[in-house]
Amino acid sequence: MRKESVLLRAPLMFTTVGAMALPGTAPAAASDGCSTLQLGVIATGTIQVAGQVDCYEVAAASGDQLRIRTVTTSGLIFVEKRVVRPSGTDVCGWTGARETTCAVDATGVHQIRMQDRYGSAPGTYRVTVQRLNDPVGCSALPYGQAIPVEITSAAHVSCWAFSGAKGKVVNIKTLGTYGALNPETEVIRPGGTVECERATIFERTCALDATGTHFLLGKDNPGKSPGVFNLTLGCATSQCHAGQRMDFDGDGRSEIAVFRPSTGQFFVREGASVQWGTSTDLPVPADYDGDGDADVAVFRPSTQQWFVRDGLTVQFGAADDVPVPGDYDGDGRDDVAVFRPSTQQWFVRDGVAVQFGSPGDVPIPGDYDGDGVTDIAVFRPQTAQFFVRNGLAAQWGTAADVAVPADYDGDGKADVGVYRPSTGQWFLNRTSRGMSVIPWGMPGDVPVAADYDGDGSVDVAVYRPSTGQWFVHHGPAAPTVVSWGASGDRPLLTYMG
C-alpha cells in the first residue's frame, strides 16, 4: 500500500510578497503579481503589513469543488480569502473559515486572494487547495487494515480513496501514534460533495448515499501539529464494496475457502473449520443477517431447505433450482433466492418472482449499475451474451467461456468478463478502464475472482484442483500463491454465480 505524504523542502520565494511553496519547486509567476498554486501543494505566505493582499492562481473547470484550507502558523493574523472568476468577479466571497469549499461556475484560471482581516500583521500562514470532485494525490484505502497516515506540516491534508455502495455504512477509526496532532476525518461523495462532515471522533460511522469511489480526507484539527495516526476503514453492513461475499471475519477481504462434500465441512484459511451440511448439500455462504460477515450456510436440494449456521432454517425452492443468494432489495442483508432453469424463473424469498432468461442460460446475479442492489442477470453461452434485467445486453466472449462478472476496477459496478479455460485467459470489460486481457491460469483451473487484498477491487484468481493451490493476481505486485484444499474439495466461490 502506497502512503501519500507531503515532504517539506527548503522554502522557495514566490513573486508575491512573503510567499513560499512547499513542497517541490517554487510556483511559476502568474499574471497580476499572483503565483500559481498546484492542487494538493502546500504554500506558505507572510502578511508583512496591514492591508497586504496575497494572490494565488489555480486552474479549475466549471463544476469543480475547490476546498481551500488555511492555517495561521505565527503571529496574530486572521486569514480570510475569496475566490475570483477568470472574468474578475467573485465566485466565493470573503470568509475567515479555516476550511471552505467553493463551487466554481466557470472554466479557466481563478484567483484566490488572501488578507489579514484585522490588520494584525506581521504573521505567517499556510494554504492548500484540493479539488474534491477529482482529487489529486489520493492513495487506495483498503478495508480492514490499519494504515499509518503521516501529517508532515501545518495545513497538510491526506487523501484516501475507497469504493462503497449506496445504503452501506462504513466504520472509521483513528488512533494517534506520534506527535500531538488531533486526527480529523471527512468523507467526500464520488461527485465531490461532503457525505459525512468533519469529525475528530476516535471511532465513527458514515452512511454512504452514493455508489462509486469515495474519498476520505485525513488531517490535524486545528491543523498546526505534525504527527502520525493510524486510520482503519471497516464495514458496518454487508458488502460495503466489491467481492466480499466470502468475507467470514469482516476484515474487508475475501477469504480463501473450500467446501469438502465428503464430510460436509467448510475450511476457511485463517479461520475455523466448520462441519455444516451433508455430502449432497450445496454451500451458499452469504451475509443473511447483515452484520458484515459471511454466514456458513447450505442448500439441500433433496428437501429444498436452506440451513444457515447460527441463523434461519427455511424451505424455499425446488430440487433442480440453482441457489442465487443476493441483496435483491438493498436492505443490507442477502436474501434467500433461486433460479429455476426449467422455466427461467427467479424466486426471491419475501420478494419478487420474475421470469428472465432462456433455456440454457446461466444465472450471474450482481450489482451491475452500482445502486447497492443485486440485479437479476444471465449469461447465454450459445451466443456469449450477457443480459441484465432492466439493464445492459452485451456480447462478450465465446460459447466455451465461463462468465466471471465482478467489480474489477472498484467503481461499485460489476464488470462484464469471461474466463477462457482452454487458454487460461481472462477477458474483462471494465466500466472505468476499458477492455483488458489477462493471462492467468491453465486448463483445468477454476476461476475464483474476489477481493482478496481488501483494496475494493476484485482480483483475478484461479484454484487448481490437481494441486489444491490458489493463484491470486495482483497486477504489477507479486502474486499470492496458497495451498488450501484437498482432492475433491470445491472452492466456495464457484457456487456464487
GIDA-V216664 format. One record per residue. RES is the residue in three letters. PHI is phi in whole degrees, 0 to 359 (none if undefined). PSI is psi in degrees with one decimal (none if undefined). D_FIRST is the distance of its C-alpha to the first C-alpha in Angstrom with 1 decimal. Layout:
RES&PHI&PSI&D_FIRST / RES&PHI&PSI&D_FIRST
This chain:
MET&none&125.2&0.0 / ARG&280&135.7&3.8 / LYS&255&122.2&6.4 / GLU&280&133.7&9.6 / SER&209&164.7&12.7 / VAL&245&124.8&16.3 / LEU&260&128.9&18.1 / LEU&279&139.1&21.8 / ARG&231&177.8&24.4 / ALA&300&136.8&28.1 / PRO&302&139.4&29.8 / LEU&236&128.5&31.2 / MET&286&134.6&34.2 / PHE&285&175.3&34.4 / THR&281&-26.4&37.8 / THR&290&145.1&38.1 / VAL&303&125.4&39.7 / GLY&74&9.7&37.4 / ALA&261&146.0&34.1 / MET&216&160.4&31.2 / ALA&244&140.8&27.7 / LEU&223&132.4&24.3 / PRO&265&-172.0&22.2 / GLY&82&-160.8&23.3 / THR&281&164.2&26.8 / ALA&293&142.9&29.4 / PRO&300&147.3&29.8 / ALA&290&145.5&32.6 / ALA&296&136.3&35.9 / ALA&246&-172.1&36.7 / SER&289&157.6&40.0 / ASP&57&31.4&42.2 / GLY&75&10.5&40.7 / CYS&274&165.9&37.3 / SER&238&144.3&34.0 / THR&283&129.1&31.1 / LEU&244&118.8&28.0 / GLN&281&148.1&24.8 / LEU&301&137.0&22.5 / GLY&81&-4.6&19.8 / VAL&266&139.7&21.7 / ILE&267&130.7&23.5 / ALA&244&148.3&27.2 / THR&247&139.1&29.7 / GLY&226&160.4&33.3 / THR&233&123.6&36.6 / ILE&270&107.8&39.5 / GLN&267&-31.3&42.4 / VAL&221&154.2&45.4 / ALA&300&138.2&46.4 / GLY&89&-4.8&46.2 / GLN&290&136.8&43.5 / VAL&239&118.9&41.2 / ASP&271&149.7&37.9 / CYS&225&131.0&36.7 / TYR&234&148.7&33.4 / GLU&245&136.5&32.9 / VAL&226&131.0&30.0 / ALA&280&133.2&30.1 / ALA&211&158.3&29.8 / ALA&247&154.8&31.0 / SER&304&129.6&33.2 / GLY&99&-12.2&31.3 / ASP&294&144.3&28.3 / GLN&253&102.8&27.4 / LEU&268&119.2&27.1 / ARG&263&121.1&25.8 / ILE&247&126.5&27.4 / ARG&237&124.9&26.6 / THR&234&143.2&29.0 / VAL&222&126.4&29.4 / THR&284&129.3&32.5 / THR&250&-16.2&31.8 / SER&200&155.9&35.4 / GLY&80&-172.8&38.9 / LEU&250&17.0&40.2 / ILE&293&148.1&39.4 / PHE&243&101.9&38.4 / VAL&281&129.5&36.3 / GLU&234&157.4&37.0 / LYS&216&159.2&35.9 / ARG&219&160.3&37.0 / VAL&243&131.3&35.8 / VAL&245&131.7&38.3 / ARG&296&164.9&38.4 / PRO&302&-26.9&39.1 / SER&282&-12.1&42.7 / GLY&102&-2.5&43.0 / THR&264&156.6&43.2 / ASP&287&132.6&41.0 / VAL&261&-31.0&38.4 / CYS&222&122.6&37.2 / GLY&283&-179.3&39.7 / TRP&302&135.1&39.5 / THR&213&142.4&37.3 / GLY&259&7.6&36.5 / ALA&298&140.5&33.6 / ARG&300&-39.2&30.6 / GLU&234&135.0&28.4 / THR&216&147.5&30.1 / THR&248&128.6&29.2 / CYS&244&118.1&31.5 / ALA&274&107.1&32.0 / VAL&278&149.3&33.4 / ASP&237&19.1&36.0 / ALA&215&157.9&36.5 / THR&255&133.2&34.7 / GLY&143&-166.4&34.8 / VAL&275&120.7&34.3 / HIS&257&152.5&34.6 / GLN&253&138.8&35.5 / ILE&248&114.8&34.2 / ARG&254&136.5&37.1 / MET&229&142.3&36.8 / GLN&207&168.8&39.6 / ASP&269&123.8&40.7 / ARG&295&-38.7&42.5 / TYR&252&6.5&45.0 / GLY&69&36.4&45.8 / SER&265&19.9&44.4 / ALA&301&155.1&43.2 / PRO&271&168.1&42.1 / GLY&181&165.2&38.4 / THR&238&157.7&34.8 / TYR&213&167.1&32.0 / ARG&232&148.7&28.5 / VAL&219&143.7&27.5 / THR&217&149.5&24.5 / VAL&234&134.6&24.6 / GLN&230&147.6&22.1 / ARG&262&108.7&22.9 / LEU&291&-31.6&22.1 / ASN&281&-16.3&23.0 / ASP&206&68.7&20.6 / PRO&294&154.1&18.4 / VAL&254&154.9&16.9 / GLY&72&22.3&13.7 / CYS&271&144.4&11.7 / SER&252&155.2&8.0 / ALA&290&133.1&7.4 / LEU&251&108.1&8.2 / PRO&283&157.8&8.5 / TYR&280&142.1&11.9 / GLY&81&7.2&12.9 / GLN&238&136.8&10.2 / ALA&279&115.8&10.9 / ILE&252&125.1&8.5 / PRO&288&128.0&10.3 / VAL&248&122.0&11.7 / GLU&258&119.6&13.8 / ILE&259&109.6&17.0 / THR&264&-15.5&18.6 / SER&201&168.0&21.9 / ALA&301&140.9&24.4 / ALA&77&-4.3&23.7 / HIS&296&133.5&19.9 / VAL&237&123.7&18.1 / SER&264&133.8&14.4 / CYS&244&133.4&13.5 / TRP&227&140.7&11.2 / ALA&247&137.6&12.0 / PHE&214&154.7&12.8 / SER&265&145.4&15.6 / GLY&200&156.4&18.7 / ALA&250&149.8&22.3 / LYS&303&136.5&25.5 / GLY&91&-8.2&27.2 / LYS&268&161.4&24.2 / VAL&235&127.8&23.3 / VAL&253&148.8&20.0 / ASN&262&138.8&19.7 / ILE&234&122.0&18.0 / LYS&239&139.2&18.0 / THR&231&146.1&17.7 / LEU&212&112.9&18.7 / GLY&294&132.7&19.4 / THR&241&-15.9&18.7 / TYR&204&137.8&20.1 / GLY&86&179.8&22.7 / ALA&257&17.7&25.1 / LEU&290&157.2&23.0 / ASN&246&98.4&23.7 / PRO&299&135.4&20.5 / GLU&230&139.4&21.3 / THR&233&156.9&19.5 / GLU&207&141.8&20.7 / VAL&246&132.5&20.0 / ILE&247&135.1&21.0 / ARG&293&163.8&22.4 / PRO&304&-29.3&21.6 / GLY&277&-6.3&24.8 / GLY&102&2.9&23.9 / THR&260&162.3&26.1 / VAL&287&127.0&25.4 / GLU&262&-44.0&24.8 / CYS&226&122.8&24.6 / GLU&298&164.4&26.0 / ARG&300&139.3&24.7 / ALA&206&147.0&25.0 / THR&253&17.8&24.4 / ILE&292&135.4&24.9 / PHE&301&-41.0&22.8 / GLU&223&125.2&22.4 / ARG&221&166.4&23.3 / THR&241&156.4&23.3 / CYS&222&118.4&23.2 / ALA&276&117.8&25.2 / LEU&280&132.2&23.9 / ASP&244&15.8&26.8 / ALA&212&158.0&25.2 / THR&249&139.1&23.1 / GLY&137&-153.1&20.2 / THR&272&118.6&17.2 / HIS&259&161.6&17.5 / PHE&234&134.2&16.1 / LEU&249&123.7&15.7 / LEU&259&125.9&16.9 / GLY&245&136.2&16.4 / LYS&199&178.9&19.0 / ASP&261&140.4&21.9 / ASN&246&114.8&25.3 / PRO&268&6.9&27.5 / GLY&104&12.4&25.1 / LYS&254&-15.0&26.6 / SER&253&121.5&24.6 / PRO&286&164.6&21.5 / GLY&159&-169.4&19.4 / VAL&226&136.9&16.2 / PHE&224&151.0&15.8 / ASN&273&135.4&13.6 / LEU&240&126.5&13.0 / THR&233&127.4&13.2 / LEU&255&125.6&14.0 / GLY&236&176.7&16.6 / CYS&240&119.6&19.3 / ALA&270&-10.1&22.9 / THR&231&176.6&24.4 / SER&286&144.6&24.2 / GLN&49&56.5&21.8 / CYS&297&-25.7&20.0 / HIS&213&-174.4&18.0 / ALA&288&147.9&18.3 / GLY&70&28.5&19.1 / GLN&251&16.4&19.4 / ARG&297&-23.1&23.0 / MET&262&21.7&22.2 / ASP&271&93.3&20.2 / PHE&277&-16.5&22.9 / ASP&244&4.0&21.3 / GLY&72&23.2&19.8 / ASP&267&6.3&16.2 / GLY&85&5.7&15.0 / ARG&235&137.3&14.6 / SER&291&138.4&17.5 / GLU&269&149.0&19.2 / ILE&283&122.5&20.8 / ALA&207&149.4&24.5 / VAL&226&158.4&28.0 / PHE&245&132.0&31.5 / ARG&254&99.6&34.4 / PRO&302&-33.9&37.6 / SER&298&-27.2&39.9 / THR&238&-4.3&39.2 / GLY&66&35.6&37.6 / GLN&249&144.1&34.5 / PHE&261&130.5&30.9 / PHE&241&113.2&28.4 / VAL&250&122.1&24.9 / ARG&296&139.1&22.4 / GLU&61&26.6&21.3 / GLY&211&-168.8&24.1 / ALA&271&155.8&27.8 / SER&267&135.7&30.3 / VAL&231&130.4&32.7 / GLN&270&114.4&36.1 / TRP&205&100.8&36.6 / GLY&120&-177.2&38.9 / THR&235&177.5&41.2 / SER&294&-22.9&41.2 / THR&261&-1.6&42.0 / ASP&285&155.8&39.6 / LEU&252&124.7&36.6 / PRO&290&133.8&33.3 / VAL&225&56.3&32.1 / PRO&297&139.0&29.2 / ALA&192&172.4&28.1 / ASP&265&83.8&27.8 / TYR&282&-20.9&31.5 / ASP&253&-0.5&31.6 / GLY&72&24.4&28.7 / ASP&266&2.8&26.9 / GLY&92&-6.1&23.5 / ASP&247&142.3&24.0 / ALA&291&136.9&25.4 / ASP&261&137.7&29.0 / VAL&293&128.4&30.7 / ALA&203&154.9&33.5 / VAL&222&154.6&36.0 / PHE&247&129.4&38.6 / ARG&255&101.4&42.0 / PRO&301&-33.3&43.7 / SER&295&-29.8&47.1 / THR&240&0.8&47.4 / GLN&56&37.0&44.9 / GLN&253&145.5&43.2 / TRP&251&128.9&39.7 / PHE&240&112.9&38.8 / VAL&254&123.9&35.7 / ARG&297&133.3&35.1 / ASP&60&28.1&35.8 / GLY&207&-141.2&36.7 / LEU&279&158.5&39.1 / THR&232&124.0&41.5 / VAL&215&145.6&42.9 / GLN&263&122.1&45.0 / PHE&200&121.7&43.8 / GLY&115&-171.3&44.2 / ALA&231&169.5&46.4 / ALA&299&-34.2&46.4 / ASP&261&7.4&45.0 / ASP&290&153.9&42.4 / VAL&257&121.8&38.8 / PRO&291&133.0&36.5 / VAL&222&64.3&34.0 / PRO&298&147.7&32.5 / GLY&181&167.5&30.5 / ASP&269&81.5&30.5 / TYR&281&-13.4&33.4 / ASP&244&1.3&34.4 / GLY&70&24.7&31.1 / ASP&267&6.0&31.9 / GLY&87&1.9&28.6 / ARG&237&135.9&30.4 / ASP&288&139.0&30.7 / ASP&260&146.4&34.3 / VAL&292&127.5&36.5 / ALA&204&153.2&37.4 / VAL&221&155.5&39.0 / PHE&245&131.0&39.9 / ARG&255&102.2&43.4 / PRO&301&-32.9&43.7 / SER&294&-29.6&47.5 / THR&238&-1.1&47.7 / GLN&56&39.3&44.2 / GLN&255&146.2&44.0 / TRP&250&131.1&41.0 / PHE&236&120.8&41.8 / VAL&249&125.7&39.6 / ARG&299&134.6&40.9 / ASP&58&27.8&42.0 / GLY&211&-141.2&41.2 / VAL&276&159.2&42.2 / ALA&237&116.4&44.1 / VAL&230&136.7&43.4 / GLN&266&117.6&44.7 / PHE&206&117.5&42.1 / GLY&129&179.6&42.0 / SER&224&163.8&44.5 / PRO&306&133.4&45.6 / GLY&92&-8.1&43.0 / ASP&291&151.0&40.0 / VAL&250&127.8&36.8 / PRO&290&133.4&35.2 / ILE&222&63.0&31.6 / PRO&297&150.7&31.0 / GLY&180&172.8&27.8 / ASP&264&89.6&26.8 / TYR&276&-20.8&27.6 / ASP&251&0.9&28.2 / GLY&73&25.5&25.4 / ASP&263&6.5&27.9 / GLY&83&6.6&26.6 / VAL&241&136.5&29.6 / THR&291&128.5&29.9 / ASP&262&142.3&32.1 / ILE&287&129.3&34.8 / ALA&204&154.6&34.4 / VAL&223&156.7&35.7 / PHE&246&129.7&35.3 / ARG&255&98.9&38.6 / PRO&301&-36.3&38.5 / GLN&303&-35.6&42.0 / THR&243&2.2&40.8 / ALA&54&49.0&37.0 / GLN&243&143.9&36.7 / PHE&257&132.4&34.3 / PHE&232&122.7&36.2 / VAL&247&128.8&34.7 / ARG&299&131.1&37.4 / ASN&58&29.5&37.9 / GLY&209&-140.3&35.1 / LEU&282&158.9&34.3 / ALA&228&123.3&36.2 / ALA&220&139.3&34.6 / GLN&264&121.6&35.7 / TRP&205&113.6&32.9 / GLY&105&-162.3&33.3 / THR&230&172.8&36.3 / ALA&298&-27.7&38.5 / ALA&270&-3.0&37.0 / ASP&283&158.3&33.3 / VAL&254&126.3&31.5 / ALA&290&130.2&30.0 / VAL&226&56.7&26.3 / PRO&294&137.8&25.6 / ALA&188&168.2&22.2 / ASP&273&85.7&19.7 / TYR&279&-14.3&17.7 / ASP&246&3.6&16.5 / GLY&73&23.7&15.6 / ASP&264&7.3&18.6 / GLY&88&1.1&20.4 / LYS&240&137.7&23.0 / ALA&291&131.6&23.8 / ASP&264&147.2&24.0 / VAL&291&133.9&27.0 / GLY&197&152.7&26.2 / VAL&224&153.2&28.2 / TYR&246&131.2&27.8 / ARG&257&101.3&30.7 / PRO&301&-32.9&31.7 / SER&292&-27.1&34.0 / THR&239&-7.7&31.5 / GLY&68&30.4&28.1 / GLN&252&146.7&26.8 / TRP&251&128.1&24.9 / PHE&246&109.8&26.2 / LEU&243&142.3&24.1 / ASN&239&87.0&25.2 / ARG&281&135.3&22.3 / THR&296&-30.5&23.6 / SER&252&-8.5&21.3 / ARG&234&-6.4&20.6 / GLY&84&-162.7&24.0 / MET&277&147.9&25.0 / SER&206&152.6&23.3 / VAL&238&124.2&24.4 / ILE&238&114.0&22.2 / PRO&283&109.9&24.1 / TRP&204&95.7&22.8 / GLY&136&176.8&25.5 / MET&211&163.8&29.1 / PRO&307&133.2&32.4 / GLY&100&-17.2&32.6 / ASP&287&155.0&28.9 / VAL&246&126.0&28.1 / PRO&290&132.8&25.4 / VAL&221&55.1&23.1 / ALA&294&134.6&20.4 / ALA&193&171.0&18.3 / ASP&269&87.7&14.8 / TYR&278&-21.2&13.9 / ASP&254&-0.4&10.2 / GLY&73&24.5&10.8 / ASP&267&4.8&9.1 / GLY&91&-5.6&12.7 / SER&241&142.3&13.7 / VAL&286&137.1&16.0 / ASP&264&137.0&15.3 / VAL&294&133.0&18.3 / ALA&201&154.1&19.7 / VAL&224&153.2&23.2 / TYR&247&133.4&25.2 / ARG&253&99.2&27.9 / PRO&302&-31.4&30.9 / SER&294&-26.0&32.7 / THR&237&-6.8&30.3 / GLY&69&28.4&28.4 / GLN&255&148.1&25.1 / TRP&248&134.6&22.0 / PHE&236&113.5&20.0 / VAL&249&126.2&16.8 / HIS&269&129.0&15.6 / HIS&240&36.4&11.9 / GLY&66&-131.7&13.0 / PRO&288&-16.4&12.5 / ALA&283&164.4&10.3 / ALA&296&139.6&12.6 / PRO&287&162.2&14.5 / THR&260&126.7&15.2 / VAL&236&119.5&18.9 / VAL&225&135.9&20.7 / SER&267&116.0&24.4 / TRP&204&100.2&25.4 / GLY&141&161.2&28.8 / ALA&228&173.0&32.4 / SER&302&128.7&35.1 / GLY&94&-14.2&35.9 / ASP&290&154.9&32.7 / ARG&232&126.0&31.2 / PRO&297&136.6&27.6 / LEU&297&-33.7&27.6 / LEU&294&-18.3&25.9 / THR&291&-14.5&28.8 / TYR&266&-3.6&30.9 / MET&263&5.6&28.9 / GLY&81&none&30.1
